[in-house]
Amino acid sequence: MPPPRASESASASASAAEAAAVPAPASASASASEGIPASRRPAPPTWVVVALACAGQFLVVLDVSVVNVALPSMRADLGLSAPGLQWVVNAYTIAFAGFMLLGGRAGDLFGRKRMFLVGLALFTLASLAGGLAQAEWQLLAARAVQGLGAAVLAPSTLTILTSAVPEGPPRARAIATWTAVGGGGGAAGGLVGGLLVDALNWRWVLLINVPVGAVVLAGALFWLAESRVGGSRRLDLPGAVLVTSGLATLAYGIVQTEAEGWASAATLVPLAAGAALIGLFLLVEARTKAPLMPLKLFRLRSVSSANVSMFLCGSAMFCMWFFMTLYAQNVLGYSPLEAGLALVPSSLAVILGSKAAPRFMPVIGARKVAVLGVLVAAVGFGWQSRMGAEGAYLTDVMFPGVLMMLGAGLATTPLAALATSGTGPGDAGLVSGLVNTSRTMGGSLGLSVMATIAAARTGSGNGGEGSSVALTEGYALVFRTGCGVLLGGAVLMWVWLPRGVGARH
């Protein structure tokens, strides 16, 4: 089975989304440690808590990208339709992003350990169901439940970690480790998926989560201490349903543009419906007594500017892994495993950037580090846009990929620190979920648009050598577009981001 062409996998855009984007860490969410403890059990060793939090985050991030190389095998084995192939990925990422705000708030109210266990158990069981699926609908349902479990699990990993590590350099190092592990998990998806598909079969890209999840679940049950904040236990379920259905409908509308175009009713109706649902969500949030996303948070300059910046950066940076993988397989002729190996230096670069950012932030400030990271990534995107149909590995894959991901790693930590500055302990999980949602949906919707751009340009090819040239032109256009988005984002960040963590104006 040949690798999927851009037109086949365009709408599965989020398949590489989390690979480039590091789950947003936040120094301010450290205030979660001020929550009311729910257990008097002696605190476990700090390194154990950090390891468990990182392991949970690694799983949920890995699972966004690991299925990408398995899509052709899934299609052949289960007879997936074209929309079904697309929604193998979209079902996960949209549920993940749409319910993350609810997951963060649930952790604040009902306990971070409890939500960690619930989310991880749900994620692990859904992985088992997906690996054993015998029909398209079973696989898609399992992927949606996986995304729901990930949405409950992911915000708790950060608040658990910051509750266990004291403020100052130790916490900054722990957050950097968590960030790097999350970035490495996403970046490793192509390599891990290639290994499992080549050595076993596509089912193991899901089944591998079962033993790993069981071990982490047992460790968390034994070692983690419970904590929560005080206050009401009411959850905004209508808000969660509205925001998730709105985002899903918007994503579907963008997906339709590839086959139907932007002016058709099949595209405009879901886009309008999605926008209406998001508008209704904002109206509900403004009126409810216990909103899922308190709109007052956006009065903080740090929260509003950093979340918008995270959305823009995610919309460009997430596409790197997806289109680099397609370029390596569809144009350069790499196997799935070879494509994964080719991107290992980029994986190491995002980890290096994540670990370096906390060292620069006290020296030049979070805003400048974030802008520097975005500019470094923009240079990489510009370089990658010059790719050729007979490209060389060093100049057309490795070096530009390293720059893109080094910049992504440098930018994420300071943006997240700014996004969560100035918030109280009762909103720690909520704000963590908000930052993750901005990043994830920026990537998901941005990649859908980028895939449509690539497909429009790629459609000029007609097989053979011409097809490779057309594919390359489509991918190159995506990277040029991404470069422009990042340059515009850098200007916006320089003007709008507060000069220091905690700015409120």
C-alpha positions as CSV (number, residue, x, y, z in Angstrom):
1,M,0.0,0.0,0.0
2,P,1.6,3.3,-1.0
3,P,1.9,6.2,1.5
4,P,-1.2,8.4,1.6
5,R,-1.1,11.3,-0.8
6,A,-1.8,14.8,0.5
7,S,-5.4,14.7,-0.9
8,E,-6.1,11.5,1.1
9,S,-4.6,12.6,4.4
10,A,-5.1,16.3,4.3
11,S,-8.0,16.4,6.7
12,A,-6.2,14.1,9.1
13,S,-4.2,17.2,9.7
14,A,-3.9,16.9,13.4
15,S,-2.2,13.6,13.1
16,A,1.1,15.3,13.7
17,A,-0.2,18.1,15.6
18,E,1.1,17.4,19.0
19,A,4.3,16.2,17.7
20,A,5.7,19.6,17.3
21,A,3.8,21.3,20.1
22,V,4.9,20.8,23.5
23,P,2.0,20.7,26.1
24,A,2.0,24.1,27.6
25,P,3.7,24.3,30.9
26,A,3.2,27.1,33.2
27,S,5.1,28.4,36.2
28,A,2.0,30.2,37.4
29,S,0.0,27.1,37.6
30,A,2.4,26.2,40.4
31,S,-0.2,27.9,42.5
32,A,-2.0,24.7,42.4
33,S,0.2,23.6,45.2
34,E,-1.8,26.0,47.4
35,G,-4.9,23.8,46.9
36,I,-6.5,22.0,49.8
37,P,-4.9,18.7,50.3
38,A,-7.2,15.7,50.2
39,S,-4.9,13.2,51.8
40,R,-2.5,13.2,54.8
41,R,-0.4,10.4,53.2
42,P,3.3,11.2,53.3
43,A,4.6,12.9,50.2
44,P,6.3,10.5,47.7
45,P,9.8,11.2,46.4
46,T,9.7,14.2,44.1
47,W,11.3,12.4,41.2
48,V,8.6,9.7,41.3
49,V,5.9,12.4,41.0
50,V,7.7,14.0,38.1
51,A,8.2,10.7,36.4
52,L,4.6,9.7,36.7
53,A,3.3,13.1,35.4
54,C,5.8,13.0,32.5
55,A,4.8,9.4,31.6
56,G,1.1,10.3,31.5
57,Q,1.8,13.3,29.3
58,F,4.1,11.3,27.0
59,L,1.3,8.8,26.3
60,V,-1.4,11.3,25.4
61,V,1.0,13.3,23.2
62,L,2.5,10.3,21.5
63,D,-1.0,9.1,20.5
64,V,-1.7,12.1,18.4
65,S,1.0,11.4,15.9
66,V,1.8,7.7,16.3
67,V,-1.2,6.6,14.1
68,N,-0.1,8.7,11.1
69,V,2.2,6.1,9.6
70,A,-0.4,3.4,10.3
71,L,-3.2,5.0,8.3
72,P,-2.6,3.1,5.1
73,S,-2.6,-0.2,6.9
74,M,-5.8,0.7,8.8
75,R,-7.4,1.6,5.5
76,A,-6.4,-1.7,3.9
77,D,-7.4,-3.9,6.9
78,L,-10.7,-2.3,7.9
79,G,-11.8,-0.9,4.5
80,L,-11.9,2.6,5.9
81,S,-13.7,5.2,3.8
82,A,-11.9,8.4,2.9
83,P,-13.8,10.4,5.7
84,G,-13.2,7.5,8.1
85,L,-9.5,7.6,7.4
86,Q,-9.5,11.3,8.2
87,W,-11.5,11.0,11.4
88,V,-9.2,8.3,12.8
89,V,-7.1,11.3,13.8
90,N,-9.6,14.1,14.0
91,A,-11.9,12.1,16.4
92,Y,-9.0,12.0,18.9
93,T,-7.6,15.5,18.6
94,I,-11.0,17.3,18.6
95,A,-12.2,15.4,21.7
96,F,-8.8,16.0,23.3
97,A,-8.9,19.8,22.7
98,G,-12.7,20.2,23.2
99,F,-12.9,18.6,26.6
100,M,-9.6,19.7,28.0
101,L,-11.1,22.8,29.7
102,L,-13.6,20.5,31.4
103,G,-10.8,18.1,32.4
104,G,-8.8,20.9,33.9
105,R,-11.7,22.2,35.9
106,A,-12.7,18.7,37.1
107,G,-9.1,18.3,38.4
108,D,-9.4,21.5,40.4
109,L,-12.8,20.5,41.9
110,F,-12.6,16.7,42.4
111,G,-8.9,16.1,42.8
112,R,-5.9,16.0,40.5
113,K,-4.9,12.4,41.4
114,R,-8.5,11.2,40.9
115,M,-8.8,12.8,37.5
116,F,-5.3,11.5,36.5
117,L,-6.5,8.0,37.4
118,V,-9.8,8.4,35.6
119,G,-8.3,9.9,32.5
120,L,-5.5,7.3,32.3
121,A,-7.9,4.4,32.8
122,L,-10.3,5.7,30.1
123,F,-7.4,6.3,27.7
124,T,-6.0,2.8,28.3
125,L,-9.3,1.0,27.9
126,A,-10.1,2.9,24.7
127,S,-6.6,2.0,23.4
128,L,-7.4,-1.6,23.9
129,A,-10.8,-1.2,22.2
130,G,-9.2,0.6,19.2
131,G,-6.5,-2.1,18.8
132,L,-9.2,-4.8,18.7
133,A,-11.6,-2.9,16.4
134,Q,-13.1,-4.9,13.6
135,A,-15.1,-2.2,11.9
136,E,-14.7,1.5,11.1
137,W,-17.2,2.8,13.6
138,Q,-15.6,0.8,16.4
139,L,-12.2,2.4,15.7
140,L,-13.6,5.9,15.4
141,A,-15.5,5.5,18.6
142,A,-12.5,4.2,20.4
143,R,-10.4,7.1,19.2
144,A,-13.0,9.7,20.4
145,V,-13.0,8.0,23.9
146,Q,-9.2,8.1,23.8
147,G,-9.3,11.8,23.2
148,L,-11.8,12.3,26.1
149,G,-9.5,10.3,28.4
150,A,-6.5,12.4,27.3
151,A,-8.4,15.6,28.0
152,V,-9.1,14.5,31.6
153,L,-5.5,13.3,32.1
154,A,-3.4,16.0,30.5
155,P,-4.2,19.0,32.7
156,S,-3.8,17.0,35.9
157,T,-0.2,16.0,34.9
158,L,1.0,19.6,35.1
159,T,-0.8,20.5,38.4
160,I,0.4,17.3,40.1
161,L,3.9,18.1,39.1
162,T,3.8,21.8,40.2
163,S,2.2,20.8,43.5
164,A,5.1,18.4,44.3
165,V,8.0,20.7,43.4
166,P,8.8,23.9,45.3
167,E,8.9,27.2,43.5
168,G,12.2,28.5,42.0
169,P,14.8,26.7,40.0
170,P,13.7,23.2,41.0
171,R,10.2,23.8,39.6
172,A,11.5,25.4,36.5
173,R,13.7,22.4,35.8
174,A,10.8,20.0,36.5
175,I,8.6,21.9,34.1
176,A,11.3,22.0,31.5
177,T,11.6,18.2,31.8
178,W,7.8,17.8,31.5
179,T,7.8,20.0,28.5
180,A,10.7,18.1,26.9
181,V,9.1,14.7,27.5
182,G,5.9,15.9,26.0
183,G,7.6,17.3,23.0
184,G,9.7,14.1,22.7
185,G,6.5,12.0,22.9
186,G,4.9,13.8,20.0
187,A,8.1,13.9,18.0
188,A,8.7,10.2,18.6
189,G,5.3,9.3,17.2
190,G,6.5,8.7,13.6
191,L,9.4,6.6,14.7
192,V,7.5,4.5,17.2
193,G,4.6,4.0,14.7
194,G,7.0,3.0,11.9
195,L,8.7,0.5,14.2
196,L,5.4,-1.1,15.3
197,V,3.8,-1.2,11.9
198,D,6.9,-2.7,10.2
199,A,7.6,-5.2,13.0
200,L,4.0,-6.2,14.0
201,N,0.9,-4.5,12.5
202,W,-1.1,-1.3,12.8
203,R,-3.1,-2.5,15.8
204,W,0.0,-2.2,18.0
205,V,0.2,1.5,17.7
206,L,-2.8,1.4,20.0
207,L,-2.3,-1.8,21.9
208,I,1.2,-0.6,23.1
209,N,-0.6,1.9,25.3
210,V,-2.3,-0.9,27.3
211,P,0.8,-2.3,29.2
212,V,2.4,1.1,29.6
213,G,-0.8,2.6,30.8
214,A,-1.4,-0.2,33.3
215,V,2.1,0.3,34.8
216,V,1.7,4.1,35.1
217,L,-1.8,3.6,36.6
218,A,-0.5,1.3,39.3
219,G,2.3,3.7,40.1
220,A,0.0,6.7,40.3
221,L,-2.5,4.8,42.5
222,F,0.3,3.9,45.0
223,W,2.5,7.0,44.9
224,L,0.5,10.1,44.1
225,A,-1.1,12.2,46.9
226,E,-4.5,13.8,46.3
227,S,-5.0,17.6,46.2
228,R,-7.8,19.9,45.2
229,V,-9.0,23.4,45.7
230,G,-12.1,24.4,47.7
231,G,-15.3,25.6,46.3
232,S,-18.4,24.5,44.4
233,R,-18.3,21.1,42.6
234,R,-20.5,22.3,39.8
235,L,-19.3,21.5,36.3
236,D,-20.3,23.4,33.1
237,L,-21.4,20.4,31.0
238,P,-23.4,22.5,28.5
239,G,-20.3,24.6,27.9
240,A,-18.2,21.6,27.3
241,V,-20.6,20.1,24.8
242,L,-21.0,23.4,23.0
243,V,-17.3,24.1,22.6
244,T,-16.5,20.6,21.5
245,S,-19.3,20.4,19.0
246,G,-18.5,23.8,17.7
247,L,-14.8,23.0,17.2
248,A,-15.7,19.7,15.6
249,T,-18.1,21.3,13.2
250,L,-15.6,23.9,12.3
251,A,-12.9,21.3,11.6
252,Y,-15.4,19.3,9.5
253,G,-16.2,22.4,7.4
254,I,-12.5,23.0,6.8
255,V,-12.0,19.4,5.9
256,Q,-14.8,19.8,3.3
257,T,-12.9,22.5,1.4
258,E,-10.5,20.0,-0.1
259,A,-13.2,18.2,-2.0
260,E,-15.9,20.8,-2.3
261,G,-14.1,24.2,-2.3
262,W,-14.6,27.2,0.0
263,A,-17.8,28.5,-1.7
264,S,-19.9,25.3,-1.7
265,A,-22.8,24.8,0.7
266,A,-21.1,21.6,2.0
267,T,-18.4,23.8,3.3
268,L,-20.2,27.0,4.3
269,V,-23.0,25.4,6.2
270,P,-20.7,23.5,8.7
271,L,-18.4,26.5,9.0
272,A,-21.4,28.8,9.8
273,A,-22.9,26.2,12.2
274,G,-19.5,25.8,14.0
275,A,-19.1,29.6,14.4
276,A,-22.7,29.8,15.7
277,L,-22.0,27.0,18.3
278,I,-18.8,28.8,19.4
279,G,-20.8,32.0,19.7
280,L,-23.5,30.3,21.8
281,F,-20.7,28.8,24.0
282,L,-19.4,32.3,24.7
283,L,-22.9,33.5,25.5
284,V,-23.4,30.6,27.9
285,E,-20.1,31.3,29.6
286,A,-21.0,34.9,30.1
287,R,-24.2,34.0,31.9
288,T,-23.6,30.8,33.8
289,K,-22.6,31.0,37.5
290,A,-19.9,28.4,37.2
291,P,-18.5,28.8,33.7
292,L,-16.1,26.3,32.1
293,M,-14.1,29.2,30.7
294,P,-14.5,32.3,32.8
295,L,-14.3,35.1,30.3
296,K,-12.9,37.5,33.0
297,L,-9.6,35.6,32.7
298,F,-9.2,37.2,29.3
299,R,-9.1,40.7,30.9
300,L,-5.6,39.7,32.0
301,R,-3.2,40.8,29.3
302,S,-1.0,37.9,30.0
303,V,-3.7,35.3,29.5
304,S,-5.3,36.8,26.4
305,S,-2.1,37.7,24.5
306,A,-0.2,34.5,25.3
307,N,-3.2,32.3,24.4
308,V,-3.7,34.1,21.0
309,S,0.1,33.7,20.5
310,M,-0.1,30.0,21.3
311,F,-3.0,29.5,18.9
312,L,-1.1,31.2,16.0
313,C,2.2,29.4,16.7
314,G,0.4,26.1,16.9
315,S,-1.4,26.7,13.7
316,A,1.9,27.0,11.9
317,M,4.3,24.8,13.8
318,F,2.1,21.7,14.1
319,C,2.2,21.2,10.3
320,M,5.9,20.6,10.3
321,W,5.8,16.9,11.3
322,F,2.8,16.1,9.1
323,F,4.2,17.6,5.9
324,M,7.8,16.6,6.6
325,T,6.5,13.0,6.9
326,L,4.6,13.2,3.7
327,Y,7.5,14.8,1.9
328,A,9.9,12.1,3.1
329,Q,7.5,9.2,2.1
330,N,5.6,10.5,-1.0
331,V,8.5,12.4,-2.6
332,L,11.8,11.1,-1.3
333,G,10.5,7.5,-1.2
334,Y,11.3,6.8,2.5
335,S,9.6,4.0,4.3
336,P,7.6,4.8,7.4
337,L,10.5,3.7,9.6
338,E,13.0,5.6,7.5
339,A,10.9,8.8,7.7
340,G,10.7,8.4,11.5
341,L,14.5,8.0,11.7
342,A,15.0,11.0,9.5
343,L,13.2,13.3,11.9
344,V,15.1,12.1,15.0
345,P,17.4,15.2,15.0
346,S,14.3,17.4,14.9
347,S,12.9,15.5,17.9
348,L,16.1,16.1,19.8
349,A,16.0,19.8,18.8
350,V,12.6,20.4,20.4
351,I,13.8,18.8,23.6
352,L,17.0,21.0,23.6
353,G,14.9,24.1,23.0
354,S,12.5,23.2,25.8
355,K,15.4,22.6,28.3
356,A,17.2,25.8,27.2
357,A,14.2,28.1,27.5
358,P,14.2,28.3,31.4
359,R,17.9,29.2,31.4
360,F,17.3,32.2,29.1
361,M,14.0,33.4,30.7
362,P,15.6,34.9,33.9
363,V,18.3,36.6,31.8
364,I,16.4,38.3,28.9
365,G,12.7,37.8,29.9
366,A,10.0,35.4,28.9
367,R,8.7,37.7,26.1
368,K,12.0,38.0,24.3
369,V,12.7,34.2,24.6
370,A,9.3,33.5,23.1
371,V,9.8,35.9,20.2
372,L,13.4,34.5,19.6
373,G,12.0,31.0,19.4
374,V,9.3,32.0,16.9
375,L,11.9,33.8,14.7
376,V,14.2,30.8,14.8
377,A,11.3,28.6,13.7
378,A,10.4,31.0,11.0
379,V,13.9,30.8,9.5
380,G,13.5,27.0,9.5
381,F,10.1,27.3,7.7
382,G,11.5,29.6,5.1
383,W,14.4,27.2,4.5
384,Q,12.1,24.3,4.2
385,S,10.0,26.1,1.7
386,R,12.9,25.8,-0.8
387,M,12.7,22.0,-0.8
388,G,13.1,20.1,-4.1
389,A,11.6,17.0,-5.6
390,E,15.1,15.4,-5.5
391,G,16.1,16.9,-2.2
392,A,19.1,15.9,-0.1
393,Y,18.6,14.8,3.5
394,L,20.9,17.3,5.2
395,T,19.6,20.4,3.4
396,D,16.0,19.5,2.7
397,V,15.1,17.6,5.9
398,M,17.5,17.7,8.8
399,F,18.8,21.3,9.1
400,P,15.5,23.1,8.4
401,G,13.7,20.6,10.6
402,V,16.1,21.2,13.5
403,L,15.6,25.0,13.3
404,M,11.8,24.7,13.2
405,M,11.7,22.5,16.3
406,L,14.4,24.3,18.2
407,G,12.3,27.4,17.8
408,A,9.2,25.5,18.9
409,G,10.9,24.3,22.0
410,L,12.2,27.8,22.9
411,A,8.8,29.5,22.4
412,T,6.5,27.2,24.2
413,T,7.7,27.4,27.8
414,P,7.8,31.2,28.1
415,L,4.4,31.5,26.3
416,A,2.8,29.1,28.7
417,A,4.4,30.8,31.7
418,L,3.0,34.1,30.6
419,A,-0.4,32.6,29.7
420,T,-0.9,31.4,33.3
421,S,0.6,34.3,35.2
422,G,-1.6,36.2,37.5
423,T,-4.2,33.5,38.1
424,G,-5.3,32.1,41.4
425,P,-4.9,28.5,42.8
426,G,-8.5,27.7,42.1
427,D,-8.0,28.2,38.4
428,A,-4.7,26.3,38.0
429,G,-6.1,23.3,36.2
430,L,-8.5,25.4,34.1
431,V,-5.8,27.7,32.9
432,S,-3.6,24.8,32.0
433,G,-6.4,23.3,30.0
434,L,-7.1,26.6,28.3
435,V,-3.4,26.9,27.2
436,N,-3.5,23.4,25.9
437,T,-6.7,24.0,24.1
438,S,-5.4,27.1,22.4
439,R,-2.4,25.2,21.2
440,T,-4.1,22.0,20.2
441,M,-7.0,23.6,18.3
442,G,-4.7,26.2,16.7
443,G,-2.8,23.2,15.4
444,S,-5.8,21.2,14.4
445,L,-7.6,24.0,12.5
446,G,-4.4,25.4,11.1
447,L,-3.3,22.1,9.7
448,S,-6.7,21.6,8.1
449,V,-6.2,24.9,6.3
450,M,-2.6,24.1,5.4
451,A,-3.7,20.7,4.0
452,T,-6.3,22.4,1.8
453,I,-3.6,24.8,0.6
454,A,-1.3,21.9,-0.2
455,A,-4.0,19.9,-1.9
456,A,-5.0,22.8,-4.2
457,R,-1.4,23.2,-5.4
458,T,-0.8,19.4,-5.6
459,G,-3.8,18.9,-7.8
460,S,-1.7,20.1,-10.8
461,G,0.4,17.0,-10.8
462,N,-0.6,13.9,-12.8
463,G,1.5,10.9,-11.8
464,G,5.1,9.9,-12.3
465,E,7.8,12.6,-12.0
466,G,5.2,15.3,-12.5
467,S,3.4,14.1,-9.4
468,S,6.5,14.3,-7.2
469,V,7.1,17.9,-8.5
470,A,3.5,18.9,-7.8
471,L,3.6,17.3,-4.3
472,T,6.7,19.2,-3.5
473,E,5.2,22.5,-4.7
474,G,2.2,21.9,-2.5
475,Y,4.3,21.1,0.6
476,A,6.6,24.1,-0.1
477,L,3.7,26.4,-0.3
478,V,2.6,25.2,3.1
479,F,6.0,26.1,4.6
480,R,6.0,29.5,3.0
481,T,2.6,30.2,4.5
482,G,3.7,28.9,7.9
483,C,6.7,31.2,7.7
484,G,4.5,34.2,7.1
485,V,2.2,33.2,10.0
486,L,5.1,33.0,12.3
487,L,6.6,36.3,11.3
488,G,3.3,38.0,11.9
489,G,3.0,36.2,15.2
490,A,6.4,37.4,16.3
491,V,5.4,41.0,15.6
492,L,2.1,40.5,17.5
493,M,4.0,38.9,20.5
494,W,6.5,41.7,20.7
495,V,3.8,44.3,20.8
496,W,1.2,42.6,23.0
497,L,2.9,40.1,25.4
498,P,3.6,41.6,28.8
499,R,7.2,42.4,29.5
500,G,7.2,40.2,32.7
501,V,5.3,37.3,34.1
502,G,2.4,38.6,36.1
503,A,1.6,41.7,34.1
504,R,-2.1,42.5,34.3
505,H,-2.5,45.4,31.9
